Amino acid sequence: MQKLIPVFVFSMLMATVANAQEHPTVTAQPNTVYVGADGKYDANPDTAAIDFEISVQEENSGAAYARASKSAEQIRDILRSNGVDPKSAQVGYFAIQPVYDYKSPKRKLVGYRVNSNVSVKLKDFTKIGPILQQLATADITDNQQLSYTLENRDAAKSKAVEDAYRHARDSAEAVAKAGGKAVGELIYASVDTFENPEPVRPMLMAAPRMATAAAPAPTAEFTPQTVSITAHVNALFQLK
């Protein structure tokens, strides 16, 4: 039975060498076992992001700019009425461009369009529904999008690493038991954490004004999708 343990160590280390590009190679030591395992933790999101566009068109650039400015002020009023500081909203771009009619051989200037995109991050999820409803009722924005994310990821990463280490320890104990040994102290460990890519943000269609007053918010009673954090742990244990 004494020769069984080196065989386990050798076979598991060979698998590690095959994946050398992803994980570090560990030199085999007598009477040790080297294992790798994955772990996962599903965390509740802590931030909601509402993204939308301001898009208006008028016959001249001055009128288009004035209308866009009025829409922006309405958005600021909606945020203030829900206890959100307008300064927390981020503007990605603000563009004024001419609009042409290309149906005739010679293009014709028909007006000017102003486009701007705005993003608002919320920590209080109870404010999402009222803001979305008021933006839809005011009919001043296009392409409303809502997404959830996890900005404070450190705690979730630690939970995923703990889960991966438990799996690694269980695997080591199974190998040790098969060889008539017991798992001793941890000699070496490496950790990799991974975050699932953000899901595609769904498009929210603006509701008719009459229906919006009585209808519940689109997010009412639903639970935000969790954010999955995964980790991989490689561990070298002493056998005793």
Backbone hydrogen bonds, N-H to C=O, Kabsch-Sander energy under -0.5 kcal/mol:
donor,donor_aa,acceptor,acceptor_aa,energy
4,L,1,M,-1.4
5,I,1,M,-0.5
7,V,3,K,-0.8
8,F,4,L,-1.6
9,V,5,I,-2.4
10,F,6,P,-2.8
11,S,7,V,-2.4
12,M,8,F,-2.1
13,L,9,V,-2.2
14,M,10,F,-2.1
15,A,11,S,-1.3
16,T,12,M,-1.3
17,V,13,L,-2.2
18,A,14,M,-1.6
19,N,15,A,-0.8
19,N,16,T,-0.8
20,A,17,V,-1.6
22,E,19,N,-1.7
23,H,19,N,-2.1
32,T,29,Q,-0.8
33,V,237,F,-2.1
35,V,235,A,-2.8
37,A,233,V,-2.2
39,G,231,A,-2.8
41,Y,229,I,-2.4
43,A,41,Y,-0.7
43,A,227,V,-2.9
46,D,149,T,-1.4
47,T,149,T,-2.0
48,A,122,L,-2.7
49,A,147,S,-3.1
50,I,120,V,-2.9
51,D,49,A,-0.6
51,D,145,Q,-2.7
52,F,118,V,-2.3
53,E,142,D,-2.6
54,I,116,S,-3.5
55,S,53,E,-0.6
56,V,114,V,-2.1
58,E,112,Y,-2.3
64,A,60,N,-2.0
65,Y,61,S,-2.6
66,A,62,G,-2.3
67,R,63,A,-2.3
68,A,64,A,-2.3
69,S,65,Y,-2.4
70,K,66,A,-2.0
71,S,67,R,-2.3
72,A,68,A,-2.4
73,E,69,S,-2.0
74,Q,70,K,-2.1
75,I,71,S,-2.0
76,R,72,A,-2.1
77,D,73,E,-2.1
78,I,74,Q,-2.2
79,L,75,I,-2.3
80,R,76,R,-2.6
81,S,77,D,-2.4
82,N,78,I,-0.8
82,N,79,L,-0.9
83,G,80,R,-1.8
84,V,79,L,-2.8
88,S,85,D,-2.3
89,A,86,P,-1.5
90,Q,119,S,-3.1
92,G,90,Q,-0.6
92,G,117,N,-2.2
93,Y,117,N,-0.6
95,A,115,N,-3.0
97,Q,113,R,-2.5
99,V,111,G,-2.9
101,D,108,K,-3.1
102,Y,100,Y,-0.7
107,R,105,P,-0.6
108,K,101,D,-1.8
110,V,99,V,-2.7
110,V,108,K,-0.5
111,G,99,V,-1.2
112,Y,58,E,-3.2
113,R,97,Q,-2.9
114,V,56,V,-2.6
115,N,95,A,-2.6
115,N,113,R,-0.5
116,S,54,I,-2.0
117,N,93,Y,-1.0
118,V,52,F,-2.9
119,S,90,Q,-2.6
120,V,50,I,-2.6
122,L,48,A,-3.2
125,F,123,K,-0.9
127,K,124,D,-1.5
128,I,125,F,-1.2
129,G,125,F,-0.5
131,I,127,K,-1.8
132,L,128,I,-2.6
133,Q,129,G,-2.6
134,Q,130,P,-2.4
135,L,131,I,-2.3
136,A,132,L,-2.2
137,T,133,Q,-2.6
138,A,134,Q,-2.2
139,D,135,L,-1.0
140,I,135,L,-0.9
142,D,53,E,-2.6
144,Q,204,L,-0.7
145,Q,51,D,-2.8
146,L,202,P,-0.7
147,S,49,A,-2.0
149,T,47,T,-2.7
151,E,149,T,-0.6
153,R,151,E,-1.2
157,K,153,R,-2.6
158,S,154,D,-2.1
159,K,155,A,-1.9
160,A,156,A,-2.1
161,V,157,K,-2.3
162,E,158,S,-2.4
163,D,159,K,-2.1
164,A,160,A,-2.3
165,Y,161,V,-2.7
166,R,162,E,-2.1
167,H,163,D,-1.9
168,A,164,A,-2.3
169,R,165,Y,-2.9
170,D,166,R,-2.4
171,S,167,H,-2.2
172,A,168,A,-2.3
173,E,169,R,-2.4
174,A,170,D,-1.9
175,V,171,S,-2.2
176,A,172,A,-2.7
177,K,173,E,-2.4
178,A,174,A,-1.8
179,G,175,V,-1.3
180,G,177,K,-1.4
181,K,176,A,-3.5
184,G,238,Q,-4.0
187,I,236,L,-3.3
188,Y,236,L,-1.5
190,S,234,N,-2.3
192,D,232,H,-2.4
194,F,230,T,-3.7
196,N,228,S,-1.8
204,L,144,Q,-2.5
205,M,203,M,-0.6
212,T,208,P,-1.8
213,A,209,R,-1.0
214,A,210,M,-0.5
214,A,211,A,-0.5
215,A,211,A,-2.0
220,A,217,A,-1.6
222,F,219,T,-1.6
227,V,43,A,-3.1
228,S,226,T,-0.5
229,I,41,Y,-2.6
230,T,194,F,-2.7
231,A,39,G,-2.3
232,H,192,D,-3.2
233,V,37,A,-2.8
234,N,190,S,-2.3
235,A,35,V,-3.1
236,L,188,Y,-3.0
237,F,33,V,-2.9
237,F,235,A,-0.5
238,Q,185,E,-2.6
239,L,31,N,-2.6
240,K,182,A,-2.8
